[in-house]
Amino acid sequence: MPQPRPADPNSRPDPDQDLRESPFFVPPQLRPRVVLRFASEEKNLLVSGMLAGGNELANRPAVVDVPVGRGHVVMFATNPMWRHQTQGEFFLLFNAALNYDNLSVGRSEPRGGQGRGATTADEDQ
């Protein structure tokens, strides 16, 4: 049985240790990431036409990337393929589909040396 190491009198306690041991703790590399937000001011949301309830959209996430297992779920606040009326959003959908293997760009690597290609026994099952 391994013996606990004696505490170093010069070390300071980690203030985040209690948070990391919580069952609700989500490591930073697994947290949802806002990729794109709507404009912060309601008057800048609409280029032409009508918009009802623009204040509810202002500064809200438009595209969110969520890592799930070894893949990603990309969520859109609007339907980018809706009746061919959101042509400017087609590129958001195509970008997510064509770059599916690079969606982790900009995220910090997990600690412990497990990079993108590393798997655990649980993931392989």
N, CA, C and O atoms as a Tinker XYZ file with bonds, in Angstrom:
   500  protein
     1  N      0.848000   -1.174000    0.000000    73     2
     2  CA     0.000000    0.000000    0.000000    64     1     3
     3  C      0.890000    1.232000    0.000000    63     2     4     5
     4  O      1.801000    1.324000    0.822000    81     3
     5  N      0.648000    2.197000   -0.914000    73     3     6
     6  CA     1.489000    3.392000   -0.956000    64     5     7
     7  C      1.292000    4.249000    0.287000    63     6     8     9
     8  O      0.187000    4.394000    0.810000    81     7
     9  N      2.389000    4.799000    0.726000    73     7    10
    10  CA     2.363000    5.668000    1.898000    64     9    11
    11  C      2.167000    7.109000    1.449000    63    10    12    13
    12  O      2.760000    7.520000    0.452000    81    11
    13  N      1.355000    7.885000    2.154000    73    11    14
    14  CA     1.190000    9.296000    1.793000    64    13    15
    15  C      2.487000   10.053000    2.025000    63    14    16    17
    16  O      3.215000    9.819000    2.989000    81    15
    17  N      2.745000   10.973000    1.097000    73    15    18
    18  CA     3.955000   11.780000    1.227000    64    17    19
    19  C      3.744000   12.830000    2.305000    63    18    20    21
    20  O      2.647000   13.370000    2.446000    81    19
    21  N      4.793000   13.117000    3.066000    73    19    22
    22  CA     4.643000   14.169000    4.086000    64    21    23
    23  C      4.457000   15.524000    3.417000    63    22    24    25
    24  O      5.020000   15.792000    2.356000    81    23
    25  N      3.668000   16.361000    4.048000    73    23    26
    26  CA     3.403000   17.690000    3.501000    64    25    27
    27  C      4.669000   18.541000    3.559000    63    26    28    29
    28  O      5.402000   18.523000    4.548000    81    27
    29  N      4.908000   19.276000    2.497000    73    27    30
    30  CA     6.042000   20.187000    2.440000    64    29    31
    31  C      5.664000   21.449000    3.201000    63    30    32    33
    32  O      4.674000   22.092000    2.853000    81    31
    33  N      6.425000   21.826000    4.236000    73    31    34
    34  CA     6.044000   23.004000    5.025000    64    33    35
    35  C      6.148000   24.299000    4.227000    63    34    36    37
    36  O      5.536000   25.296000    4.609000    81    35
    37  N      6.911000   24.313000    3.123000    73    35    38
    38  CA     7.067000   25.528000    2.323000    64    37    39
    39  C      6.002000   25.666000    1.243000    63    38    40    41
    40  O      5.876000   26.735000    0.644000    81    39
    41  N      5.241000   24.623000    0.982000    73    39    42
    42  CA     4.241000   24.705000   -0.091000    64    41    43
    43  C      2.968000   25.361000    0.426000    63    42    44    45
    44  O      2.600000   25.240000    1.595000    81    43
    45  N      2.311000   26.064000   -0.499000    73    43    46
    46  CA     1.049000   26.719000   -0.163000    64    45    47
    47  C     -0.103000   25.833000   -0.629000    63    46    48    49
    48  O      0.015000   25.165000   -1.656000    81    47
    49  N     -1.198000   25.816000    0.097000    73    47    50
    50  CA    -2.343000   25.011000   -0.345000    64    49    51
    51  C     -2.906000   25.566000   -1.652000    63    50    52    53
    52  O     -2.919000   26.777000   -1.871000    81    51
    53  N     -3.367000   24.667000   -2.509000    73    51    54
    54  CA    -3.955000   25.059000   -3.788000    64    53    55
    55  C     -5.391000   25.515000   -3.552000    63    54    56    57
    56  O     -6.213000   24.719000   -3.100000    81    55
    57  N     -5.717000   26.781000   -3.847000    73    55    58
    58  CA    -7.082000   27.269000   -3.570000    64    57    59
    59  C     -8.131000   26.618000   -4.457000    63    58    60    61
    60  O     -9.307000   26.598000   -4.095000    81    59
    61  N     -7.733000   26.078000   -5.625000    73    59    62
    62  CA    -8.699000   25.467000   -6.532000    64    61    63
    63  C     -8.855000   23.969000   -6.319000    63    62    64    65
    64  O     -9.622000   23.329000   -7.039000    81    63
    65  N     -8.158000   23.400000   -5.363000    73    63    66
    66  CA    -8.212000   21.950000   -5.150000    64    65    67
    67  C     -9.627000   21.481000   -4.833000    63    66    68    69
    68  O    -10.057000   20.448000   -5.346000    81    67
    69  N    -10.354000   22.214000   -4.004000    73    67    70
    70  CA   -11.722000   21.822000   -3.662000    64    69    71
    71  C    -12.625000   21.847000   -4.893000    63    70    72    73
    72  O    -13.498000   20.992000   -5.041000    81    71
    73  N    -12.414000   22.835000   -5.783000    73    71    74
    74  CA   -13.217000   22.908000   -7.000000    64    73    75
    75  C    -12.956000   21.728000   -7.911000    63    74    76    77
    76  O    -13.891000   21.168000   -8.484000    81    75
    77  N    -11.691000   21.339000   -8.055000    73    75    78
    78  CA   -11.345000   20.233000   -8.948000    64    77    79
    79  C    -11.848000   18.895000   -8.434000    63    78    80    81
    80  O    -12.042000   17.971000   -9.224000    81    79
    81  N    -12.061000   18.767000   -7.144000    73    79    82
    82  CA   -12.554000   17.523000   -6.581000    64    81    83
    83  C    -14.076000   17.457000   -6.561000    63    82    84    85
    84  O    -14.641000   16.430000   -6.184000    81    83
    85  N    -14.739000   18.516000   -6.953000    73    83    86
    86  CA   -16.190000   18.559000   -6.981000    64    85    87
    87  C    -16.715000   17.663000   -8.108000    63    86    88    89
    88  O    -16.088000   17.587000   -9.165000    81    87
    89  N    -17.840000   16.991000   -7.908000    73    87    90
    90  CA   -18.406000   16.176000   -8.990000    64    89    91
    91  C    -18.931000   17.020000  -10.150000    63    90    92    93
    92  O    -19.206000   16.488000  -11.225000    81    91
    93  N    -19.072000   18.326000   -9.943000    73    91    94
    94  CA   -19.585000   19.210000  -10.983000    64    93    95
    95  C    -18.475000   19.922000  -11.750000    63    94    96    97
    96  O    -18.757000   20.738000  -12.628000    81    95
    97  N    -17.221000   19.624000  -11.429000    73    95    98
    98  CA   -16.096000   20.290000  -12.089000    64    97    99
    99  C    -15.941000   19.758000  -13.509000    63    98   100   101
   100  O    -15.916000   18.547000  -13.728000    81    99
   101  N    -15.837000   20.669000  -14.469000    73    99   102
   102  CA   -15.589000   20.311000  -15.866000    64   101   103
   103  C    -14.227000   20.889000  -16.243000    63   102   104   105
   104  O    -14.030000   22.100000  -16.153000    81   103
   105  N    -13.285000   20.046000  -16.663000    73   103   106
   106  CA   -11.968000   20.558000  -17.039000    64   105   107
   107  C    -12.087000   21.578000  -18.172000    63   106   108   109
   108  O    -12.981000   21.462000  -19.010000    81   107
   109  N    -11.205000   22.568000  -18.211000    73   107   110
   110  CA   -11.307000   23.624000  -19.230000    64   109   111
   111  C    -11.353000   23.104000  -20.663000    63   110   112   113
   112  O    -12.053000   23.679000  -21.496000    81   111
   113  N    -10.624000   22.030000  -20.973000    73   111   114
   114  CA   -10.599000   21.542000  -22.351000    64   113   115
   115  C    -11.903000   20.839000  -22.744000    63   114   116   117
   116  O    -12.096000   20.530000  -23.920000    81   115
   117  N    -12.797000   20.581000  -21.789000    73   115   118
   118  CA   -14.069000   19.932000  -22.087000    64   117   119
   119  C    -15.261000   20.880000  -21.973000    63   118   120   121
   120  O    -16.401000   20.466000  -22.183000    81   119
   121  N    -15.011000   22.133000  -21.647000    73   119   122
   122  CA   -16.098000   23.093000  -21.490000    64   121   123
   123  C    -16.580000   23.593000  -22.855000    63   122   124   125
   124  O    -15.794000   23.686000  -23.797000    81   123
   125  N    -17.863000   23.911000  -22.956000    73   123   126
   126  CA   -18.346000   24.513000  -24.202000    64   125   127
   127  C    -17.642000   25.828000  -24.468000    63   126   128   129
   128  O    -17.298000   26.561000  -23.541000    81   127
   129  N    -17.428000   26.121000  -25.750000    73   127   130
   130  CA   -16.723000   27.345000  -26.138000    64   129   131
   131  C    -17.598000   28.126000  -27.103000    63   130   132   133
   132  O    -18.091000   27.579000  -28.090000    81   131
   133  N    -17.789000   29.405000  -26.813000    73   131   134
   134  CA   -18.547000   30.274000  -27.715000    64   133   135
   135  C    -17.623000   30.664000  -28.857000    63   134   136   137
   136  O    -16.592000   31.300000  -28.642000    81   135
   137  N    -17.997000   30.282000  -30.070000    73   135   138
   138  CA   -17.189000   30.574000  -31.251000    64   137   139
   139  C    -17.576000   31.917000  -31.840000    63   138   140   141
   140  O    -16.715000   32.665000  -32.303000    81   139
   141  N    -18.872000   32.233000  -31.827000    73   139   142
   142  CA   -19.373000   33.456000  -32.450000    64   141   143
   143  C    -20.543000   33.977000  -31.639000    63   142   144   145
   144  O    -21.383000   33.199000  -31.186000    81   143
   145  N    -20.605000   35.292000  -31.451000    73   143   146
   146  CA   -21.710000   35.932000  -30.730000    64   145   147
   147  C    -22.461000   36.872000  -31.665000    63   146   148   149
   148  O    -21.908000   37.374000  -32.644000    81   147
   149  N    -23.723000   37.098000  -31.343000    73   147   150
   150  CA   -24.472000   38.135000  -32.039000    64   149   151
   151  C    -23.906000   39.493000  -31.624000    63   150   152   153
   152  O    -23.233000   39.599000  -30.600000    81   151
   153  N    -24.176000   40.521000  -32.410000    73   151   154
   154  CA   -23.696000   41.872000  -32.108000    64   153   155
   155  C    -24.174000   42.294000  -30.719000    63   154   156   157
   156  O    -25.235000   41.875000  -30.257000    81   155
   157  N    -23.369000   43.128000  -30.068000    73   155   158
   158  CA   -23.686000   43.505000  -28.692000    64   157   159
   159  C    -24.808000   44.531000  -28.581000    63   158   160   161
   160  O    -25.425000   44.659000  -27.524000    81   159
   161  N    -25.078000   45.263000  -29.660000    73   159   162
   162  CA   -26.157000   46.257000  -29.634000    64   161   163
   163  C    -27.276000   45.833000  -30.567000    63   162   164   165
   164  O    -27.029000   45.368000  -31.679000    81   163
   165  N    -28.492000   45.996000  -30.112000    73   163   166
   166  CA   -29.655000   45.568000  -30.883000    64   165   167
   167  C    -29.730000   46.241000  -32.243000    63   166   168   169
   168  O    -30.146000   45.613000  -33.216000    81   167
   169  N    -29.337000   47.501000  -32.329000    73   167   170
   170  CA   -29.444000   48.224000  -33.600000    64   169   171
   171  C    -28.469000   47.682000  -34.654000    63   170   172   173
   172  O    -28.654000   47.946000  -35.842000    81   171
   173  N    -27.444000   46.936000  -34.251000    73   171   174
   174  CA   -26.476000   46.387000  -35.210000    64   173   175
   175  C    -26.799000   44.958000  -35.636000    63   174   176   177
   176  O    -26.036000   44.363000  -36.396000    81   175
   177  N    -27.899000   44.398000  -35.170000    73   175   178
   178  CA   -28.254000   43.029000  -35.516000    64   177   179
   179  C    -28.881000   42.891000  -36.892000    63   178   180   181
   180  O    -28.744000   41.844000  -37.525000    81   179
   181  N    -29.549000   43.899000  -37.358000    73   179   182
   182  CA   -30.336000   43.797000  -38.577000    64   181   183
   183  C    -29.731000   44.648000  -39.680000    63   182   184   185
   184  O    -29.446000   45.828000  -39.479000    81   183
   185  N    -29.534000   44.042000  -40.849000    73   183   186
   186  CA   -29.037000   44.779000  -42.010000    64   185   187
   187  C    -30.212000   45.267000  -42.837000    63   186   188   189
   188  O    -30.233000   46.427000  -43.248000    81   187
   189  N    -31.187000   44.410000  -43.090000    73   187   190
   190  CA   -32.401000   44.807000  -43.798000    64   189   191
   191  C    -33.542000   43.909000  -43.356000    63   190   192   193
   192  O    -33.318000   42.805000  -42.859000    81   191
   193  N    -34.767000   44.386000  -43.538000    73   191   194
   194  CA   -35.933000   43.595000  -43.162000    64   193   195
   195  C    -36.427000   43.955000  -41.778000    63   194   196   197
   196  O    -36.252000   45.081000  -41.313000    81   195
   197  N    -37.057000   42.970000  -41.117000    73   195   198
   198  CA   -37.632000   43.208000  -39.797000    64   197   199
   199  C    -37.045000   42.231000  -38.797000    63   198   200   201
   200  O    -36.690000   41.104000  -39.143000    81   199
   201  N    -36.948000   42.674000  -37.554000    73   199   202
   202  CA   -36.470000   41.816000  -36.479000    64   201   203
   203  C    -37.274000   42.125000  -35.224000    63   202   204   205
   204  O    -37.252000   43.252000  -34.731000    81   203
   205  N    -37.974000   41.139000  -34.714000    73   203   206
   206  CA   -38.737000   41.293000  -33.475000    64   205   207
   207  C    -37.954000   40.627000  -32.355000    63   206   208   209
   208  O    -37.473000   39.506000  -32.521000    81   207
   209  N    -37.820000   41.293000  -31.225000    73   207   210
   210  CA   -37.125000   40.718000  -30.074000    64   209   211
   211  C    -35.617000   40.716000  -30.217000    63   210   212   213
   212  O    -34.951000   39.824000  -29.692000    81   211
   213  N    -35.073000   41.678000  -30.902000    73   211   214
   214  CA   -33.625000   41.741000  -31.094000    64   213   215
   215  C    -32.853000   41.910000  -29.798000    63   214   216   217
   216  O    -31.698000   41.493000  -29.709000    81   215
   217  N    -33.466000   42.509000  -28.802000    73   215   218
   218  CA   -32.779000   42.693000  -27.519000    64   217   219
   219  C    -32.496000   41.350000  -26.847000    63   218   220   221
   220  O    -31.572000   41.250000  -26.039000    81   219
   221  N    -33.278000   40.317000  -27.170000    73   219   222
   222  CA   -33.043000   38.986000  -26.602000    64   221   223
   223  C    -31.860000   38.290000  -27.272000    63   222   224   225
   224  O    -31.262000   37.389000  -26.684000    81   223
   225  N    -31.519000   38.695000  -28.488000    73   223   226
   226  CA   -30.386000   38.107000  -29.200000    64   225   227
   227  C    -29.072000   38.834000  -28.936000    63   226   228   229
   228  O    -27.998000   38.245000  -29.057000    81   227
   229  N    -29.155000   40.097000  -28.581000    73   227   230
   230  CA   -27.950000   40.918000  -28.445000    64   229   231
   231  C    -26.940000   40.284000  -27.492000    63   230   232   233
   232  O    -27.259000   39.953000  -26.350000    81   231
   233  N    -25.724000   40.125000  -27.986000    73   231   234
   234  CA   -24.570000   39.616000  -27.239000    64   233   235
   235  C    -24.751000   38.174000  -26.753000    63   234   236   237
   236  O    -24.067000   37.755000  -25.819000    81   235
   237  N    -25.644000   37.420000  -27.358000    73   235   238
   238  CA   -25.834000   36.000000  -27.016000    64   237   239
   239  C    -24.996000   35.142000  -27.963000    63   238   240   241
   240  O    -24.646000   35.589000  -29.055000    81   239
   241  N    -24.675000   33.922000  -27.556000    73   239   242
   242  CA   -23.905000   33.037000  -28.443000    64   241   243
   243  C    -24.683000   32.699000  -29.707000    63   242   244   245
   244  O    -25.879000   32.410000  -29.654000    81   243
   245  N    -23.988000   32.737000  -30.854000    73   243   246
   246  CA   -24.580000   32.354000  -32.134000    64   245   247
   247  C    -24.093000   30.970000  -32.553000    63   246   248   249
   248  O    -24.850000   30.195000  -33.137000    81   247
   249  N    -22.817000   30.655000  -32.255000    73   247   250
   250  CA   -22.248000   29.343000  -32.557000    64   249   251
   251  C    -21.463000   28.891000  -31.331000    63   250   252   253
   252  O    -20.633000   29.632000  -30.806000    81   251
   253  N    -21.736000   27.657000  -30.876000    73   251   254
   254  CA   -21.071000   27.098000  -29.693000    64   253   255
   255  C    -20.468000   25.750000  -30.075000    63   254   256   257
   256  O    -21.114000   24.937000  -30.735000    81   255
   257  N    -19.224000   25.519000  -29.654000    73   255   258
   258  CA   -18.524000   24.256000  -29.892000    64   257   259
   259  C    -18.428000   23.507000  -28.563000    63   258   260   261
   260  O    -17.930000   24.041000  -27.572000    81   259
   261  N    -18.914000   22.257000  -28.557000    73   259   262
   262  CA   -18.905000   21.441000  -27.340000    64   261   263
   263  C    -18.142000   20.150000  -27.624000    63   262   264   265
   264  O    -18.581000   19.358000  -28.457000    81   263
   265  N    -17.000000   19.914000  -26.949000    73   263   266
   266  CA   -16.313000   18.639000  -27.133000    64   265   267
   267  C    -17.090000   17.503000  -26.473000    63   266   268   269
   268  O    -17.528000   17.617000  -25.329000    81   267
   269  N    -17.253000   16.410000  -27.210000    73   267   270
   270  CA   -17.956000   15.235000  -26.696000    64   269   271
   271  C    -17.132000   14.010000  -27.084000    63   270   272   273
   272  O    -17.008000   13.688000  -28.265000    81   271
   273  N    -16.572000   13.334000  -26.089000    73   271   274
   274  CA   -15.718000   12.178000  -26.376000    64   273   275
   275  C    -14.526000   12.609000  -27.214000    63   274   276   277
   276  O    -13.787000   13.517000  -26.834000    81   275
   277  N    -14.343000   11.955000  -28.356000    73   275   278
   278  CA   -13.249000   12.334000  -29.256000    64   277   279
   279  C    -13.725000   13.233000  -30.389000    63   278   280   281
   280  O    -12.961000   13.519000  -31.311000    81   279
   281  N    -14.978000   13.685000  -30.334000    73   279   282
   282  CA   -15.537000   14.534000  -31.377000    64   281   283
   283  C    -16.021000   15.857000  -30.839000    63   282   284   285
   284  O    -15.676000   16.253000  -29.725000    81   283
   285  N    -16.816000   16.534000  -31.628000    73   283   286
   286  CA   -17.362000   17.843000  -31.266000    64   285   287
   287  C    -18.805000   17.932000  -31.718000    63   286   288   289
   288  O    -19.206000   17.301000  -32.696000    81   287
   289  N    -19.580000   18.724000  -30.995000    73   287   290
   290  CA   -20.923000   19.096000  -31.416000    64   289   291
   291  C    -20.885000   20.599000  -31.626000    63   290   292   293
   292  O    -20.537000   21.348000  -30.714000    81   291
   293  N    -21.240000   21.041000  -32.822000    73   291   294
   294  CA   -21.288000   22.466000  -33.130000    64   293   295
   295  C    -22.762000   22.853000  -33.165000    63   294   296   297
   296  O    -23.539000   22.343000  -33.972000    81   295
   297  N    -23.127000   23.777000  -32.260000    73   295   298
   298  CA   -24.526000   24.185000  -32.138000    64   297   299
   299  C    -24.700000   25.595000  -32.694000    63   298   300   301
   300  O    -23.902000   26.490000  -32.413000    81   299
   301  N    -25.755000   25.779000  -33.488000    73   299   302
   302  CA   -26.069000   27.063000  -34.090000    64   301   303
   303  C    -27.329000   27.618000  -33.448000    63   302   304   305
   304  O    -28.284000   26.874000  -33.226000    81   303
   305  N    -27.351000   28.912000  -33.145000    73   303   306
   306  CA   -28.529000   29.538000  -32.549000    64   305   307
   307  C    -29.657000   29.669000  -33.569000    63   306   308   309
   308  O    -30.830000   29.711000  -33.199000    81   307
   309  N    -29.307000   29.731000  -34.833000    73   307   310
   310  CA   -30.299000   29.789000  -35.908000    64   309   311
   311  C    -30.104000   28.577000  -36.793000    63   310   312   313
   312  O    -29.101000   27.875000  -36.662000    81   311
   313  N    -31.016000   28.319000  -37.671000    73   311   314
   314  CA   -30.901000   27.201000  -38.600000    64   313   315
   315  C    -30.196000   27.686000  -39.861000    63   314   316   317
   316  O    -30.808000   28.400000  -40.655000    81   315
   317  N    -28.931000   27.325000  -40.076000    73   315   318
   318  CA   -28.195000   27.843000  -41.227000    64   317   319
   319  C    -28.696000   27.317000  -42.569000    63   318   320   321
   320  O    -28.292000   27.837000  -43.610000    81   319
   321  N    -29.554000   26.314000  -42.581000    73   319   322
   322  CA   -30.074000   25.755000  -43.832000    64   321   323
   323  C    -31.571000   26.033000  -44.012000    63   322   324   325
   324  O    -32.236000   25.335000  -44.778000    81   323
   325  N    -32.097000   27.022000  -43.332000    73   323   326
   326  CA   -33.538000   27.263000  -43.327000    64   325   327
   327  C    -34.014000   27.893000  -44.631000    63   326   328   329
   328  O    -33.771000   29.075000  -44.874000    81   327
   329  N    -34.687000   27.117000  -45.466000    73   327   330
   330  CA   -35.360000   27.566000  -46.687000    64   329   331
   331  C    -34.526000   28.500000  -47.553000    63   330   332   333
   332  O    -35.076000   29.371000  -48.228000    81   331
   333  N    -33.266000   28.336000  -47.544000    73   331   334
   334  CA   -32.342000   29.111000  -48.394000    64   333   335
   335  C    -32.437000   30.620000  -48.132000    63   334   336   337
   336  O    -32.085000   31.412000  -49.005000    81   335
   337  N    -32.898000   31.025000  -46.964000    73   335   338
   338  CA   -33.013000   32.440000  -46.674000    64   337   339
   339  C    -31.881000   32.963000  -45.801000    63   338   340   341
   340  O    -31.771000   34.171000  -45.591000    81   339
   341  N    -31.050000   32.083000  -45.296000    73   339   342
   342  CA   -29.912000   32.520000  -44.484000    64   341   343
   343  C    -28.618000   32.171000  -45.220000    63   342   344   345
   344  O    -27.756000   31.477000  -44.680000    81   343
   345  N    -28.489000   32.657000  -46.459000    73   343   346
   346  CA   -27.363000   32.298000  -47.303000    64   345   347
   347  C    -26.019000   32.657000  -46.678000    63   346   348   349
   348  O    -25.035000   31.949000  -46.894000    81   347
   349  N    -25.957000   33.725000  -45.919000    73   347   350
   350  CA   -24.708000   34.109000  -45.279000    64   349   351
   351  C    -24.242000   33.123000  -44.227000    63   350   352   353
   352  O    -23.064000   33.104000  -43.869000    81   351
   353  N    -25.160000   32.301000  -43.726000    73   351   354
   354  CA   -24.794000   31.318000  -42.708000    64   353   355
   355  C    -24.343000   29.991000  -43.293000    63   354   356   357
   356  O    -23.839000   29.140000  -42.560000    81   355
   357  N    -24.512000   29.792000  -44.591000    73   355   358
   358  CA   -24.050000   28.545000  -45.194000    64   357   359
   359  C    -22.570000   28.333000  -44.913000    63   358   360   361
   360  O    -22.136000   27.205000  -44.677000    81   359
   361  N    -21.800000   29.405000  -44.937000    73   359   362
   362  CA   -20.360000   29.288000  -44.739000    64   361   363
   363  C    -20.011000   28.822000  -43.320000    63   362   364   365
   364  O    -19.002000   28.143000  -43.127000    81   363
   365  N    -20.830000   29.179000  -42.330000    73   363   366
   366  CA   -20.602000   28.679000  -40.975000    64   365   367
   367  C    -20.759000   27.164000  -40.937000    63   366   368   369
   368  O    -19.952000   26.466000  -40.324000    81   367
   369  N    -21.789000   26.664000  -41.586000    73   367   370
   370  CA   -22.037000   25.230000  -41.627000    64   369   371
   371  C    -20.951000   24.512000  -42.425000    63   370   372   373
   372  O    -20.438000   23.485000  -41.981000    81   371
   373  N    -20.596000   25.038000  -43.597000    73   371   374
   374  CA   -19.560000   24.420000  -44.416000    64   373   375
   375  C    -18.213000   24.434000  -43.707000    63   374   376   377
   376  O    -17.459000   23.465000  -43.794000    81   375
   377  N    -17.906000   25.510000  -43.015000    73   375   378
   378  CA   -16.648000   25.606000  -42.282000    64   377   379
   379  C    -16.567000   24.537000  -41.196000    63   378   380   381
   380  O    -15.518000   23.919000  -41.014000    81   379
   381  N    -17.662000   24.314000  -40.474000    73   379   382
   382  CA   -17.674000   23.286000  -39.429000    64   381   383
   383  C    -17.539000   21.893000  -40.040000    63   382   384   385
   384  O    -16.843000   21.041000  -39.486000    81   383
   385  N    -18.195000   21.652000  -41.174000    73   383   386
   386  CA   -18.143000   20.333000  -41.806000    64   385   387
   387  C    -16.782000   20.058000  -42.436000    63   386   388   389
   388  O    -16.258000   18.951000  -42.320000    81   387
   389  N    -16.216000   21.042000  -43.094000    73   387   390
   390  CA   -14.948000   20.832000  -43.794000    64   389   391
   391  C    -13.745000   20.815000  -42.860000    63   390   392   393
   392  O    -12.714000   20.226000  -43.186000    81   391
   393  N    -13.867000   21.453000  -41.707000    73   391   394
   394  CA   -12.752000   21.512000  -40.760000    64   393   395
   395  C    -13.047000   20.728000  -39.498000    63   394   396   397
   396  O    -12.601000   21.100000  -38.413000    81   395
   397  N    -13.797000   19.645000  -39.631000    73   395   398
   398  CA   -14.209000   18.853000  -38.472000    64   397   399
   399  C    -13.034000   18.348000  -37.648000    63   398   400   401
   400  O    -13.165000   18.171000  -36.437000    81   399
   401  N    -11.889000   18.112000  -38.280000    73   399   402
   402  CA   -10.750000   17.564000  -37.546000    64   401   403
   403  C     -9.877000   18.639000  -36.906000    63   402   404   405
   404  O     -8.884000   18.309000  -36.259000    81   403
   405  N    -10.217000   19.902000  -37.068000    73   403   406
   406  CA    -9.441000   20.998000  -36.472000    64   405   407
   407  C    -10.290000   21.854000  -35.540000    63   406   408   409
   408  O     -9.945000   23.014000  -35.314000    81   407
   409  N    -11.368000   21.340000  -34.996000    73   407   410
   410  CA   -12.242000   22.146000  -34.151000    64   409   411
   411  C    -11.644000   22.447000  -32.780000    63   410   412   413
   412  O    -12.167000   23.301000  -32.064000    81   411
   413  N    -10.568000   21.773000  -32.397000    73   411   414
   414  CA    -9.936000   22.046000  -31.103000    64   413   415
   415  C     -8.885000   23.147000  -31.179000    63   414   416   417
   416  O     -8.235000   23.438000  -30.175000    81   415
   417  N     -8.706000   23.756000  -32.324000    73   415   418
   418  CA    -7.714000   24.817000  -32.466000    64   417   419
   419  C     -8.054000   25.953000  -31.508000    63   418   420   421
   420  O     -9.199000   26.401000  -31.446000    81   419
   421  N     -7.062000   26.412000  -30.770000    73   419   422
   422  CA    -7.262000   27.493000  -29.820000    64   421   423
   423  C     -7.544000   27.031000  -28.410000    63   422   424   425
   424  O     -7.534000   27.841000  -27.483000    81   423
   425  N     -7.791000   25.760000  -28.228000    73   423   426
   426  CA    -7.991000   25.223000  -26.887000    64   425   427
   427  C     -6.645000   24.824000  -26.312000    63   426   428   429
   428  O     -5.738000   24.426000  -27.044000    81   427
   429  N     -6.519000   24.931000  -25.000000    73   427   430
   430  CA    -5.280000   24.519000  -24.357000    64   429   431
   431  C     -5.231000   23.002000  -24.303000    63   430   432   433
   432  O     -6.264000   22.346000  -24.163000    81   431
   433  N     -4.026000   22.443000  -24.416000    73   431   434
   434  CA    -3.852000   20.997000  -24.345000    64   433   435
   435  C     -4.097000   20.530000  -22.916000    63   434   436   437
   436  O     -3.759000   21.244000  -21.972000    81   435
   437  N     -4.675000   19.353000  -22.738000    73   435   438
   438  CA    -4.882000   18.850000  -21.387000    64   437   439
   439  C     -3.560000   18.575000  -20.702000    63   438   440   441
   440  O     -2.573000   18.220000  -21.346000    81   439
   441  N     -3.549000   18.744000  -19.384000    73   439   442
   442  CA    -2.328000   18.483000  -18.621000    64   441   443
   443  C     -2.071000   16.998000  -18.548000    63   442   444   445
   444  O     -2.973000   16.186000  -18.757000    81   443
   445  N     -0.837000   16.649000  -18.251000    73   443   446
   446  CA    -0.501000   15.242000  -18.105000    64   445   447
   447  C      0.042000   14.635000  -19.379000    63   446   448   449
   448  O      0.265000   13.425000  -19.433000    81   447
   449  N      0.263000   15.443000  -20.414000    73   447   450
   450  CA     0.876000   14.961000  -21.630000    64   449   451
   451  C     -0.068000   14.235000  -22.559000    63   450   452   453
   452  O      0.376000   13.712000  -23.581000    81   451
   453  N     -1.355000   14.180000  -22.250000    73   451   454
   454  CA    -2.272000   13.528000  -23.167000    64   453   455
   455  C     -2.705000   14.538000  -24.205000    63   454   456   457
   456  O     -3.498000   15.435000  -23.921000    81   455
   457  N     -2.190000   14.393000  -25.388000    73   455   458
   458  CA    -2.528000   15.299000  -26.473000    64   457   459
   459  C     -3.775000   14.842000  -27.191000    63   458   460   461
   460  O     -4.568000   14.077000  -26.642000    81   459
   461  N     -3.953000   15.298000  -28.402000    73   459   462
   462  CA    -5.134000   15.033000  -29.171000    64   461   463
   463  C     -5.270000   13.557000  -29.538000    63   462   464   465
   464  O     -6.381000   13.028000  -29.554000    81   463
   465  N     -4.152000   12.885000  -29.834000    73   463   466
   466  CA    -4.225000   11.514000  -30.270000    64   465   467
   467  C     -4.268000   10.510000  -29.150000    63   466   468   469
   468  O     -4.487000    9.326000  -29.407000    81   467
   469  N     -4.067000   10.929000  -27.915000    73   467   470
   470  CA    -4.044000    9.998000  -26.789000    64   469   471
   471  C     -5.447000    9.543000  -26.450000    63   470   472   473
   472  O     -6.388000   10.337000  -26.468000    81   471
   473  N     -5.586000    8.256000  -26.140000    73   471   474
   474  CA    -6.870000    7.732000  -25.734000    64   473   475
   475  C     -6.713000    7.002000  -24.409000    63   474   476   477
   476  O     -5.614000    6.598000  -24.030000    81   475
   477  N     -7.795000    6.848000  -23.738000    73   475   478
   478  CA    -7.787000    6.075000  -22.498000    64   477   479
   479  C     -8.537000    4.782000  -22.738000    63   478   480   481
   480  O     -9.161000    4.608000  -23.785000    81   479
   481  N     -8.481000    3.886000  -21.791000    73   479   482
   482  CA    -9.160000    2.606000  -21.926000    64   481   483
   483  C    -10.661000    2.794000  -22.036000    63   482   484   485
   484  O    -11.319000    2.023000  -22.734000    81   483
   485  N    -11.230000    3.802000  -21.366000    73   483   486
   486  CA   -12.671000    4.035000  -21.407000    64   485   487
   487  C    -13.131000    4.479000  -22.798000    63   486   488   489
   488  O    -14.212000    4.096000  -23.245000    81   487
   489  N    -12.310000    5.288000  -23.483000    73   487   490
   490  CA   -12.699000    5.789000  -24.800000    64   489   491
   491  C    -12.652000    4.690000  -25.846000    63   490   492   493
   492  O    -13.410000    4.742000  -26.815000    81   491
   493  N    -11.787000    3.699000  -25.683000    73   491   494
   494  CA   -11.637000    2.650000  -26.680000    64   493   495
   495  C    -12.762000    1.629000  -26.624000    63   494   496   497
   496  O    -12.924000    0.841000  -27.555000    81   495
   497  N    -13.538000    1.631000  -25.552000    73   495   498
   498  CA   -14.605000    0.628000  -25.421000    64   497   499
   499  C    -15.886000    1.103000  -26.029000    63   498   500
   500  O    -16.884000    0.383000  -26.006000    81   499
